[in-house]
């Protein structure tokens, strides 16, 4: 092990696991059977003994391979391009669908539930999911789709999204999920880059109640994407949709295309691509991140099964989109473990701030994912109070995507969760295939922090010279793992340059992190969002958290701007709570105790809204570009209800 097997302890913890958490935990029971007495000891073994850990975890979690095992890891193509589980085969659909549908105890259980922005919901049981997967796989084969062909999905997280993912997997086609909020140009870019042969979309959907004609967007993208031969359209909203004869097919006509005999599930090389997910960068062409059947399945099973302790009695609920990593990760991890996955479309506060809590109550959810930005908005809308809903079925919260501010974290933990529910903070990325560091259900939790590294991940924090540091530095991974991206789609050189070029054999993730004296890990934002003021590095989240802690502040975003004296200075943008009147001078005065005079923003702008992505992340790089009068880049992920024009341009 080159990194740190460091986990937070009792000192500073506000939540500690009880005997009931340890007794339930799949990981705790497996650790006991394997002879480990602590998370640190287990984690170190998971890194130091990869030839033992990865096959042992696969067997323990029900990831079934066929064939004669060969090398667990083969790095003959180089450190950055390992291949896994040679001599064996598998298919993700065996684990996620077919075995559950074949079991009389689980066949009739709900596998996927869709909670629509418009307020309705639809679901599929495991048996229904298998039947739909068989039909879809047969139909796309009839349309000429073969192993290795790309199939793009452009639509909300409906049950059909799970069918498309698993139907592609069944025959070895490659799933390409596209964010449902893209315009036609952004969608076309991904269709063209992947050379997709088939597009699956919906007639339309709604966002905050507004009708969105997705088929029309899809048509405009297909018109400039010559590789697309056919489009399949799900009747989702009942909107009118123009259908091109010979090219377009309604979803409900697929059984006639498929015929009566479903295709066989293909036994695949574990490294065969399961999906390619294109990121939404602010500059340059989107990166097509390639994930394999074995890698994605095993990483999702480990993170959901060991870290989150998801089991077959769980109902996993999260606002998700298939075009973000969380959507496929939820489906693969949740379905593999036999749970019910509730995919929530839209935002948590439409039509009102009670929506998310009603979804929990209606579905008797046990595990709720919520982004810090969403929690801040709900806290403001509820005046810091508790939701009016029965949340008694919940056993844990989870969050990912950005740093917490402590006041909002405490609201969720103290007020909403009654101090009984851990908040499993989870940080990784699309390229990781899941998490790097996380909270655990069997470890103590401190506010707005992470318990430690995920199993099998050799993690550290490096300074600018590539040495381990106790200060804020670069989050790095020092080993390879099955869930890592196999590369960028047809662009190995860019993959190497992005993650492997700074230090030899070191994955540089692009996040700022630190490990405190108590052993808890912290994420401070993206490295390219880092501020360096008077020689000191600071993440924007530190100043943002201090601002949100001030009375009357609902949200805050902080960027760095060039400064003749300091080199760089912080500039803040804050949104007031309803009815609050904010003054820049008063906010500056109150910040001194929190961040010190040297780190005070040179300006604090009070704005109506902060630009966010449609899944709630503050778009700091867009804010900075707007403020400095620079090109803002790709804004296809911008939520139109949070316009960038609310940010002033610097004088």
C-alpha positions as semicolon CSV with decimal commas, in nm:
position;residue;x (nm);y (nm);z (nm)
1;X;0,000;0,000;0,000
2;X;0,137;0,339;-0,101
3;X;-0,145;0,556;0,036
4;X;-0,333;0,580;0,366
5;X;-0,561;0,329;0,528
6;X;-0,696;0,600;0,754
7;X;-1,048;0,613;0,900
8;X;-1,211;0,861;1,136
9;X;-1,260;0,747;1,493
10;X;-1,479;0,837;1,787
11;X;-1,316;1,175;1,847
12;X;-1,527;1,441;1,680
13;X;-1,794;1,193;1,569
14;X;-2,161;1,286;1,606
15;X;-2,297;0,954;1,479
16;X;-2,169;0,613;1,581
17;X;-2,293;0,275;1,459
18;X;-2,489;0,069;1,707
19;X;-2,495;-0,310;1,744
20;X;-2,790;-0,322;1,505
21;X;-2,588;-0,158;1,226
22;X;-2,298;-0,399;1,271
23;X;-2,529;-0,701;1,291
24;X;-2,704;-0,603;0,967
25;X;-2,390;-0,509;0,776
26;X;-2,283;-0,737;0,493
27;X;-1,933;-0,595;0,520
28;X;-1,906;-0,646;0,898
29;X;-2,016;-1,007;0,866
30;X;-1,777;-1,071;0,577
31;X;-1,487;-0,908;0,763
32;X;-1,553;-1,136;1,061
33;X;-1,558;-1,443;0,838
34;X;-1,232;-1,334;0,671
35;X;-1,065;-1,267;1,007
36;X;-1,042;-0,885;1,007
37;X;-1,107;-0,696;1,329
38;X;-1,116;-0,338;1,193
39;X;-1,198;-0,141;0,881
40;X;-0,835;-0,030;0,859
41;X;-0,709;-0,389;0,861
42;X;-0,964;-0,497;0,601
43;X;-0,899;-0,197;0,380
44;X;-0,525;-0,250;0,386
45;X;-0,570;-0,613;0,282
46;X;-0,811;-0,511;0,003
47;X;-0,531;-0,296;-0,144
48;X;-0,226;-0,510;-0,064
49;X;-0,383;-0,840;-0,176
50;X;-0,574;-0,760;-0,498
51;X;-0,552;-1,118;-0,626
52;X;-0,742;-1,221;-0,314
53;X;-0,976;-0,925;-0,268
54;X;-1,141;-0,876;-0,606
55;X;-1,238;-1,243;-0,661
56;X;-1,337;-1,280;-0,294
57;X;-1,560;-0,970;-0,308
58;X;-1,716;-1,090;-0,635
59;X;-1,802;-1,428;-0,484
60;X;-1,925;-1,275;-0,159
61;X;-2,150;-1,025;-0,337
62;X;-2,290;-1,267;-0,595
63;X;-2,103;-1,147;-0,905
64;X;-2,089;-1,477;-1,091
65;X;-1,823;-1,547;-1,353
66;X;-1,815;-1,845;-1,584
67;X;-1,508;-2,024;-1,715
68;X;-1,166;-2,104;-1,574
69;X;-1,007;-1,819;-1,375
70;X;-0,681;-1,684;-1,511
71;X;-0,500;-1,368;-1,404
72;X;-0,704;-1,132;-1,188
73;X;-0,520;-0,835;-1,338
74;X;-0,315;-0,811;-1,656
75;X;-0,114;-0,491;-1,705
76;X;0,068;-0,598;-2,020
77;X;-0,074;-0,292;-2,203
78;X;0,059;-0,065;-1,928
79;X;-0,040;0,046;-1,582
80;X;-0,323;0,269;-1,707
81;X;-0,486;-0,004;-1,917
82;X;-0,530;-0,316;-1,702
83;X;-0,752;-0,604;-1,808
84;X;-0,934;-0,810;-1,549
85;X;-1,042;-1,170;-1,484
86;X;-0,884;-1,334;-1,787
87;X;-1,024;-1,669;-1,898
88;X;-1,372;-1,594;-1,764
89;X;-1,700;-1,455;-1,899
90;X;-2,003;-1,279;-1,759
91;X;-2,287;-1,047;-1,855
92;X;-2,427;-0,778;-1,626
93;X;-2,783;-0,879;-1,714
94;X;-2,731;-1,221;-1,547
95;X;-2,660;-1,051;-1,215
96;X;-2,897;-0,756;-1,234
97;X;-3,208;-0,908;-1,391
98;X;-3,221;-1,272;-1,486
99;X;-3,133;-1,438;-1,157
100;X;-3,386;-1,226;-0,965
101;X;-3,658;-1,286;-1,224
102;X;-3,595;-1,661;-1,204
103;X;-3,633;-1,665;-0,824
104;X;-3,998;-1,700;-0,713
105;X;-3,915;-1,498;-0,400
106;X;-3,808;-1,189;-0,596
107;X;-3,973;-1,219;-0,939
108;X;-4,282;-1,024;-0,832
109;X;-4,091;-0,761;-0,638
110;X;-4,065;-0,408;-0,778
111;X;-3,729;-0,358;-0,943
112;X;-3,759;-0,001;-1,076
113;X;-3,996;0,283;-0,989
114;X;-4,007;0,609;-1,187
115;X;-4,125;0,922;-1,006
116;X;-4,198;1,172;-1,282
117;X;-4,163;1,549;-1,266
118;X;-4,533;1,563;-1,359
119;X;-4,627;1,373;-1,043
120;X;-4,717;1,028;-1,175
121;X;-4,517;0,711;-1,122
122;X;-4,465;0,383;-1,307
123;X;-4,283;0,064;-1,212
124;X;-4,162;-0,276;-1,329
125;X;-4,116;-0,591;-1,123
126;X;-3,809;-0,807;-1,177
127;X;-4,016;-1,051;-1,386
128;X;-4,160;-0,765;-1,594
129;X;-3,814;-0,614;-1,633
130;X;-3,677;-0,940;-1,771
131;X;-3,965;-0,974;-2,014
132;X;-3,916;-0,616;-2,137
133;X;-3,540;-0,667;-2,167
134;X;-3,595;-0,978;-2,379
135;X;-3,835;-0,792;-2,609
136;X;-3,609;-0,489;-2,645
137;X;-3,300;-0,702;-2,713
138;X;-3,487;-0,900;-2,978
139;X;-3,629;-0,588;-3,138
140;X;-3,297;-0,406;-3,171
141;X;-3,139;-0,718;-3,314
142;X;-3,416;-0,718;-3,575
143;X;-3,316;-0,357;-3,650
144;X;-2,960;-0,472;-3,716
145;X;-2,793;-0,392;-3,382
146;X;-2,506;-0,629;-3,304
147;X;-2,239;-0,677;-3,038
148;X;-2,028;-0,362;-3,008
149;X;-2,284;-0,129;-3,174
150;X;-2,371;0,184;-2,978
151;X;-2,725;0,264;-2,866
152;X;-2,791;0,611;-2,721
153;X;-3,064;0,683;-2,466
154;X;-3,204;1,037;-2,448
155;X;-3,488;1,055;-2,200
156;X;-3,593;1,085;-1,836
157;X;-3,519;0,803;-1,586
158;X;-3,825;0,596;-1,677
159;X;-3,843;0,218;-1,627
160;X;-3,761;0,192;-1,997
161;X;-3,418;0,338;-1,920
162;X;-3,338;0,025;-1,719
163;X;-3,473;-0,188;-2,003
164;X;-3,249;-0,015;-2,259
165;X;-2,937;-0,050;-2,040
166;X;-2,998;-0,417;-1,969
167;X;-3,129;-0,497;-2,319
168;X;-2,810;-0,363;-2,472
169;X;-2,603;-0,560;-2,219
170;X;-2,788;-0,881;-2,306
171;X;-2,663;-0,885;-2,665
172;X;-2,332;-0,705;-2,609
173;X;-2,437;-0,371;-2,757
174;X;-2,290;-0,063;-2,588
175;X;-2,524;0,170;-2,398
176;X;-2,461;0,545;-2,438
177;X;-2,671;0,747;-2,189
178;X;-2,719;1,114;-2,276
179;X;-2,833;1,374;-2,025
180;X;-3,204;1,441;-2,066
181;X;-3,155;1,818;-2,053
182;X;-2,932;1,843;-2,357
183;X;-3,025;2,052;-2,657
184;X;-3,003;1,912;-3,006
185;X;-2,642;2,023;-3,067
186;X;-2,511;1,865;-2,745
187;X;-2,701;1,544;-2,818
188;X;-2,573;1,537;-3,176
189;X;-2,216;1,576;-3,053
190;X;-2,252;1,255;-2,851
191;X;-2,433;1,067;-3,127
192;X;-2,157;1,160;-3,369
193;X;-1,869;1,088;-3,129
194;X;-2,003;0,742;-3,043
195;X;-2,128;0,675;-3,397
196;X;-2,452;0,546;-3,248
197;X;-2,667;0,335;-3,475
198;X;-2,985;0,366;-3,270
199;X;-3,141;0,638;-3,055
200;X;-3,404;0,567;-2,789
201;X;-3,604;0,868;-2,670
202;X;-3,948;0,972;-2,544
203;X;-4,225;1,182;-2,694
204;X;-4,174;1,439;-2,420
205;X;-4,157;1,511;-2,050
206;X;-4,193;1,808;-1,816
207;X;-3,950;2,018;-1,614
208;X;-4,099;2,212;-1,326
209;X;-4,432;2,144;-1,497
210;X;-4,327;2,292;-1,831
211;X;-4,376;2,069;-2,135
212;X;-4,048;1,957;-2,298
213;X;-4,077;1,808;-2,651
214;X;-3,785;1,566;-2,637
215;X;-3,867;1,391;-2,965
216;X;-3,831;1,721;-3,150
217;X;-3,488;1,773;-2,993
218;X;-3,394;1,417;-3,086
219;X;-3,508;1,468;-3,446
220;X;-3,289;1,777;-3,483
221;X;-2,989;1,586;-3,348
222;X;-3,049;1,282;-3,569
223;X;-3,073;1,507;-3,876
224;X;-2,700;1,587;-3,840
225;X;-2,589;1,244;-3,710
226;X;-2,559;1,015;-4,013
227;X;-2,470;0,701;-3,815
228;X;-2,821;0,684;-3,660
229;X;-3,035;0,444;-3,862
230;X;-3,338;0,413;-3,633
231;X;-3,516;0,584;-3,345
232;X;-3,737;0,415;-3,084
233;X;-3,986;0,640;-2,904
234;X;-4,146;0,574;-2,564
235;X;-4,496;0,716;-2,509
236;X;-4,420;0,903;-2,187
237;X;-4,609;1,233;-2,174
238;X;-4,872;1,193;-2,446
239;X;-4,728;1,484;-2,644
240;X;-4,757;1,482;-3,020
241;X;-4,446;1,353;-3,193
242;X;-4,361;1,343;-3,560
243;X;-4,261;0,990;-3,666
244;X;-4,042;0,933;-3,972
245;X;-4,168;0,633;-4,167
246;X;-3,917;0,350;-4,183
247;X;-3,685;0,514;-3,929
248;X;-3,895;0,570;-3,616
249;X;-4,068;0,303;-3,409
250;X;-4,300;0,340;-3,111
251;X;-4,191;0,141;-2,806
252;X;-4,520;-0,046;-2,794
253;X;-4,456;-0,189;-3,143
254;X;-4,134;-0,362;-3,035
255;X;-4,294;-0,701;-2,955
256;X;-4,390;-0,739;-3,319
257;X;-4,032;-0,662;-3,422
258;X;-3,883;-0,894;-3,161
259;X;-4,071;-1,209;-3,250
260;X;-4,160;-1,486;-3,008
261;X;-3,813;-1,622;-2,921
262;X;-3,591;-1,392;-2,714
263;X;-3,222;-1,379;-2,804
264;X;-2,972;-1,564;-2,587
265;X;-2,779;-1,366;-2,329
266;X;-2,425;-1,335;-2,465
267;X;-2,134;-1,456;-2,252
268;X;-1,891;-1,164;-2,274
269;X;-1,529;-1,098;-2,196
270;X;-1,536;-0,923;-1,855
271;X;-1,362;-0,623;-2,015
272;X;-1,616;-0,577;-2,296
273;X;-1,776;-0,230;-2,278
274;X;-2,107;-0,204;-2,094
275;X;-2,154;0,168;-2,154
276;X;-1,983;0,485;-2,269
277;X;-2,079;0,798;-2,077
278;X;-1,985;1,136;-2,221
279;X;-1,895;1,408;-1,977
280;X;-2,010;1,766;-2,021
281;X;-1,693;1,972;-2,017
282;X;-1,672;2,349;-2,043
283;X;-1,406;2,331;-2,315
284;X;-1,302;2,074;-2,572
285;X;-1,486;1,773;-2,701
286;X;-1,676;1,567;-2,442
287;X;-1,482;1,270;-2,306
288;X;-1,641;0,930;-2,372
289;X;-1,568;0,732;-2,057
290;X;-1,569;0,355;-2,117
291;X;-1,689;0,115;-1,846
292;X;-1,688;-0,263;-1,873
293;X;-1,934;-0,531;-1,767
294;X;-1,716;-0,678;-1,491
295;X;-1,564;-0,351;-1,373
296;X;-1,885;-0,157;-1,342
297;X;-2,077;-0,447;-1,191
298;X;-1,814;-0,529;-0,929
299;X;-1,741;-0,168;-0,830
300;X;-2,115;-0,091;-0,797
301;X;-2,170;-0,407;-0,595
302;X;-1,883;-0,324;-0,357
303;X;-1,981;0,039;-0,305
304;X;-2,353;-0,028;-0,267
305;X;-2,318;-0,364;-0,091
306;X;-2,027;-0,300;0,146
307;X;-2,018;0,078;0,190
308;X;-2,392;0,162;0,176
309;X;-2,501;-0,184;0,299
310;X;-2,775;-0,206;0,036
311;X;-2,960;-0,538;0,063
312;X;-3,267;-0,695;-0,095
313;X;-3,501;-0,532;0,157
314;X;-3,389;-0,180;0,062
315;X;-3,571;0,084;-0,140
316;X;-3,302;0,312;-0,283
317;X;-3,429;0,661;-0,378
318;X;-3,231;0,935;-0,550
319;X;-3,290;1,220;-0,794
320;X;-3,104;1,088;-1,095
321;X;-3,055;1,121;-1,467
322;X;-2,917;0,845;-1,685
323;X;-2,674;1,092;-1,841
324;X;-2,495;1,141;-1,508
325;X;-2,294;0,855;-1,358
326;X;-2,536;0,819;-1,068
327;X;-2,817;0,690;-1,290
328;X;-2,638;0,382;-1,431
329;X;-2,460;0,327;-1,098
330;X;-2,791;0,316;-0,908
331;X;-2,944;0,073;-1,152
332;X;-2,646;-0,161;-1,169
333;X;-2,568;-0,159;-0,796
334;X;-2,926;-0,155;-0,676
335;X;-3,058;-0,419;-0,915
336;X;-2,761;-0,649;-0,867
337;X;-2,825;-0,652;-0,492
338;X;-3,198;-0,720;-0,542
339;X;-3,323;-0,390;-0,402
340;X;-3,595;-0,162;-0,540
341;X;-3,455;0,144;-0,720
342;X;-3,664;0,463;-0,720
343;X;-3,549;0,699;-0,996
344;X;-3,670;1,052;-0,929
345;X;-3,697;1,295;-1,220
346;X;-3,673;1,669;-1,177
347;X;-3,607;1,874;-0,867
348;X;-3,696;1,821;-0,500
349;X;-3,893;2,145;-0,457
350;X;-4,145;2,127;-0,742
351;X;-4,439;2,155;-0,713
352;X;-4,342;2,234;-0,353
353;X;-4,077;2,163;-0,090
354;X;-4,261;1,853;0,029
355;X;-4,219;1,656;-0,293
356;X;-3,908;1,453;-0,205
357;X;-4,038;1,365;0,140
358;X;-4,372;1,249;0,000
359;X;-4,183;1,023;-0,241
360;X;-3,998;0,870;0,054
361;X;-4,324;0,818;0,242
362;X;-4,513;0,676;-0,058
363;X;-4,241;0,426;-0,154
364;X;-4,135;0,346;0,205
365;X;-3,780;0,432;0,106
366;X;-3,499;0,306;0,325
367;X;-3,208;0,489;0,161
368;X;-3,232;0,849;0,035
369;X;-2,972;1,027;-0,174
370;X;-2,978;1,405;-0,159
371;X;-2,730;1,660;-0,295
372;X;-2,605;1,935;-0,061
373;X;-2,743;2,203;-0,295
374;X;-3,085;2,039;-0,288
375;X;-3,071;2,013;0,090
376;X;-2,982;2,382;0,121
377;X;-3,283;2,478;-0,090
378;X;-3,519;2,255;0,109
379;X;-3,383;2,381;0,438
380;X;-3,455;2,737;0,327
381;X;-3,802;2,649;0,198
382;X;-3,890;2,474;0,524
383;X;-3,747;2,752;0,738
384;X;-3,507;2,508;0,897
385;X;-3,793;2,288;1,014
386;X;-3,870;1,920;0,974
387;X;-4,063;1,791;0,670
388;X;-4,427;1,698;0,726
389;X;-4,395;1,333;0,617
390;X;-4,342;0,988;0,763
391;X;-3,971;0,919;0,722
392;X;-3,957;0,633;0,969
393;X;-3,856;0,375;0,708
394;X;-3,528;0,554;0,630
395;X;-3,209;0,401;0,768
396;X;-2,954;0,626;0,594
397;X;-2,900;0,934;0,379
398;X;-2,635;0,958;0,110
399;X;-2,490;1,252;-0,078
400;X;-2,245;1,308;-0,358
401;X;-2,126;1,561;-0,612
402;X;-2,017;1,855;-0,396
403;X;-1,905;1,966;-0,052
404;X;-2,145;2,018;0,239
405;X;-2,176;2,333;0,445
406;X;-2,209;2,238;0,812
407;X;-2,535;2,424;0,887
408;X;-2,717;2,233;0,612
409;X;-2,549;1,906;0,708
410;X;-2,665;1,954;1,068
411;X;-3,018;2,039;0,954
412;X;-3,039;1,713;0,762
413;X;-2,875;1,510;1,040
414;X;-3,025;1,674;1,348
415;X;-3,367;1,798;1,236
416;X;-3,471;1,571;0,949
417;X;-3,295;1,254;1,059
418;X;-3,337;1,305;1,431
419;X;-2,966;1,223;1,481
420;X;-3,037;0,855;1,411
421;X;-2,952;0,838;1,038
422;X;-2,594;0,849;0,907
423;X;-2,524;1,073;0,608
424;X;-2,306;0,859;0,382
425;X;-2,099;1,122;0,206
426;X;-1,966;0,964;-0,114
427;X;-1,711;1,108;-0,354
428;X;-1,562;0,966;-0,670
429;X;-1,656;1,025;-1,028
430;X;-1,764;0,900;-1,366
431;X;-1,412;0,785;-1,446
432;X;-1,382;0,597;-1,115
433;X;-1,696;0,390;-1,171
434;X;-1,811;0,485;-0,821
435;X;-1,646;0,614;-0,504
436;X;-1,292;0,691;-0,390
437;X;-1,382;0,788;-0,032
438;X;-1,710;0,750;0,151
439;X;-1,904;0,720;0,471
440;X;-1,973;0,368;0,600
441;X;-2,268;0,236;0,797
442;X;-2,027;0,067;1,043
443;X;-1,795;0,364;1,108
444;X;-1,827;0,687;1,310
445;X;-1,928;1,002;1,123
446;X;-1,818;1,361;1,175
447;X;-2,007;1,654;1,021
448;X;-1,961;1,716;0,647
449;X;-1,679;1,463;0,613
450;X;-1,594;1,112;0,490
451;X;-1,511;0,809;0,704
452;X;-1,231;0,684;0,478
453;X;-1,135;0,518;0,148
454;X;-1,364;0,276;-0,032
455;X;-1,261;-0,091;-0,037
456;X;-0,983;-0,170;-0,281
457;X;-0,890;0,196;-0,333
458;X;-0,533;0,304;-0,245
459;X;-0,587;0,673;-0,177
460;X;-0,376;0,966;-0,059
461;X;-0,347;1,346;-0,067
462;X;-0,041;1,490;-0,246
463;X;0,119;1,831;-0,232
464;X;0,245;2,015;-0,540
465;X;0,567;1,810;-0,535
466;X;0,392;1,474;-0,532
467;X;0,445;1,398;-0,164
468;X;0,187;1,289;0,093
469;X;0,061;1,588;0,289
470;X;-0,159;1,665;0,587
471;X;-0,258;1,995;0,428
472;X;-0,512;2,049;0,150
473;X;-0,380;1,885;-0,166
474;X;-0,459;1,672;-0,469
475;X;-0,670;1,360;-0,417
476;X;-0,482;1,073;-0,583
477;X;-0,534;0,700;-0,634
478;X;-0,219;0,487;-0,627
479;X;-0,345;0,153;-0,757
480;X;-0,573;0,022;-1,029
481;X;-0,918;-0,128;-0,973
482;X;-1,174;-0,308;-1,194
483;X;-1,425;-0,022;-1,195
484;X;-1,186;0,238;-1,335
485;X;-1,250;0,375;-1,682
486;X;-1,088;0,151;-1,941
487;X;-1,006;0,463;-2,141
488;X;-1,183;0,741;-2,328
489;X;-1,372;0,613;-2,631
490;X;-1,110;0,577;-2,904
491;X;-0,880;0,831;-2,738
492;X;-0,615;0,662;-2,520
493;X;-0,377;0,957;-2,549
494;X;-0,626;1,201;-2,397
495;X;-0,706;0,953;-2,119
496;X;-0,338;0,925;-2,027
497;X;-0,290;1,301;-2,039
498;X;-0,597;1,369;-1,824
499;X;-0,532;1,130;-1,535
500;X;-0,189;0,970;-1,557
501;X;0,051;1,240;-1,676
502;X;0,136;1,443;-1,366
503;X;0,321;1,184;-1,159
504;X;0,434;0,831;-1,261
505;X;0,171;0,560;-1,198
506;X;-0,052;0,802;-1,006
507;X;-0,418;0,871;-1,090
508;X;-0,474;1,244;-1,026
509;X;-0,846;1,284;-0,983
510;X;-0,880;1,661;-0,994
511;X;-1,030;1,711;-0,646
512;X;-0,882;1,902;-0,354
513;X;-0,884;1,693;-0,036
514;X;-0,741;1,669;0,313
515;X;-0,728;1,425;0,605
516;X;-0,774;1,584;0,946
517;X;-0,596;1,487;1,269
518;X;-0,891;1,266;1,371
519;X;-0,869;1,060;1,052
520;X;-1,173;1,204;0,872
521;X;-1,137;1,292;0,504
522;X;-1,264;1,613;0,342
523;X;-1,325;1,730;-0,015
524;X;-1,270;2,101;-0,076
525;X;-1,380;2,130;-0,440
526;X;-1,225;2,076;-0,780
527;X;-0,855;2,148;-0,819
528;X;-0,925;2,388;-1,104
529;X;-1,160;2,580;-0,871
530;X;-0,879;2,626;-0,616
531;X;-0,805;2,974;-0,491
532;X;-0,448;3,076;-0,409
533;X;-0,456;3,397;-0,209
534;X;-0,138;3,541;-0,069
535;X;0,038;3,208;-0,122
536;X;-0,226;2,999;0,059
537;X;-0,448;2,747;-0,121
538;X;-0,810;2,730;-0,019
539;X;-1,108;2,554;-0,168
540;X;-1,418;2,758;-0,251
541;X;-1,629;2,532;-0,028
542;X;-1,457;2,665;0,284
543;X;-1,564;3,024;0,215
544;X;-1,905;2,915;0,082
545;X;-1,976;2,719;0,401
546;X;-1,889;3,023;0,611
547;X;-2,123;3,240;0,404
548;X;-2,416;2,995;0,418
549;X;-2,374;2,986;0,797
550;X;-2,465;3,357;0,809
551;X;-2,821;3,455;0,889
552;X;-3,026;3,522;0,577
553;X;-2,795;3,349;0,328
554;X;-2,956;3,065;0,133
555;X;-2,676;2,979;-0,113
556;X;-2,325;3,093;-0,195
557;X;-2,076;3,046;-0,477
558;X;-1,713;3,157;-0,462
559;X;-1,461;3,196;-0,745
560;X;-1,107;3,325;-0,782
561;X;-1,037;3,640;-0,984
562;X;-0,701;3,792;-1,087
563;X;-0,568;4,056;-0,850
564;X;-0,266;4,282;-0,907
565;X;-0,154;4,275;-0,543
566;X;-0,237;3,922;-0,426
567;X;-0,225;3,740;-0,757
568;X;-0,578;3,618;-0,694
569;X;-0,868;3,722;-0,479
570;X;-1,193;3,556;-0,379
571;X;-1,522;3,690;-0,516
572;X;-1,848;3,566;-0,367
573;X;-2,204;3,552;-0,495
574;X;-2,485;3,493;-0,246
575;X;-2,858;3,435;-0,267
576;X;-3,075;3,568;0,014
577;X;-3,337;3,365;0,192
578;X;-3,695;3,478;0,128
579;X;-3,761;3,801;0,313
580;X;-3,399;3,852;0,420
581;X;-3,209;4,171;0,344
582;X;-2,836;4,122;0,299
583;X;-2,561;4,383;0,302
584;X;-2,213;4,323;0,169
585;X;-2,039;4,504;0,454
586;X;-2,222;4,308;0,723
587;X;-2,145;3,976;0,554
588;X;-1,776;4,066;0,525
589;X;-1,757;4,159;0,892
590;X;-1,918;3,834;1,002
591;X;-1,682;3,627;0,786
592;X;-1,362;3,743;0,955
593;X;-1,391;3,496;1,244
594;X;-1,461;3,208;1,007
595;X;-1,196;3,253;0,738
596;X;-0,969;3,533;0,856
597;X;-0,904;3,873;0,700
598;X;-0,661;3,735;0,444
599;X;-0,924;3,507;0,290
600;X;-1,212;3,755;0,286
601;X;-1,373;3,797;-0,057
602;X;-1,285;4,126;-0,218
603;X;-1,649;4,155;-0,326
604;X;-1,970;3,984;-0,215
605;X;-2,238;4,017;-0,481
606;X;-2,599;3,959;-0,379
607;X;-2,774;3,791;-0,671
608;X;-3,115;3,642;-0,744
609;X;-2,988;3,294;-0,827
610;X;-2,672;3,094;-0,884
611;X;-2,638;2,908;-1,214
612;X;-2,661;2,534;-1,156
613;X;-2,665;2,218;-1,360
614;X;-2,998;2,041;-1,388
615;X;-2,888;1,804;-1,113
616;X;-2,819;2,092;-0,875
617;X;-2,443;2,154;-0,889
618;X;-2,324;2,515;-0,879
619;X;-2,144;2,595;-1,207
620;X;-1,844;2,781;-1,065
621;X;-1,644;2,777;-1,387
622;X;-1,935;2,934;-1,574
623;X;-1,974;3,194;-1,299
624;X;-1,606;3,280;-1,324
625;X;-1,615;3,307;-1,703
626;X;-1,924;3,529;-1,694
627;X;-1,779;3,753;-1,422
628;X;-1,446;3,793;-1,603
629;X;-1,604;3,839;-1,945
630;X;-1,449;3,520;-2,084
631;X;-1,611;3,255;-2,310
632;X;-1,844;3,047;-2,094
633;X;-1,805;2,724;-2,293
634;X;-2,059;2,443;-2,300
635;X;-2,377;2,540;-2,112
636;X;-2,586;2,242;-2,223
637;X;-2,614;2,124;-1,860
638;X;-2,741;2,462;-1,730
639;X;-3,080;2,459;-1,561
640;X;-3,274;2,736;-1,743
641;X;-3,444;2,833;-1,416
642;X;-3,100;2,946;-1,288
643;X;-2,979;3,176;-1,569
644;X;-2,615;3,275;-1,590
645;X;-2,724;3,633;-1,658
646;X;-2,792;3,674;-1,285
647;X;-2,414;3,696;-1,239
648;X;-2,275;4,048;-1,292
649;X;-1,979;4,114;-1,520
650;X;-1,680;4,267;-1,343
651;X;-1,633;4,639;-1,397
